[in-house]
């Protein structure tokens, strides 16, 4: 019985020459699949980092929230006692009022704290670097919790 496959030349390990194209094609497909998976993973991580902004990270950071609470007590609570508003009663920091005004998260609260809105002046310089983001994170957390009394 003769085999139709040619024997491998001496010193060459591996399949017979007529099988090598099939092996090479299989390796190419495997390499392509690996490249696609790595690319998809990198894309997913890039999108995650792109859409995961600083206020979102700070929103759950106890240090940021503590700083935001102190800054709020020192610079905001005079007009916004327990999330209210002593100047314009319907412009509170309660969740339903924030949402009604188009404020959809801590980043928007931080923007308003820094730049102001309506009769409220901006406090960017007073709050310092990162202070508006900390206040935004803290205010949003309190709004989500219903402004619990402390």
PyMOL commands that set and color helices and strands:
alter all, ss='L'
color gray80, all
select helices_A, chain A and resi 17-51+54-58+62-75+81-83+95-100+106-115+124-127+131-145
alter helices_A, ss='H'
color red, helices_A
select strands_A, chain A and resi 116-117+120-121
alter strands_A, ss='S'
color yellow, strands_A
deselect
rebuild
show_as cartoon
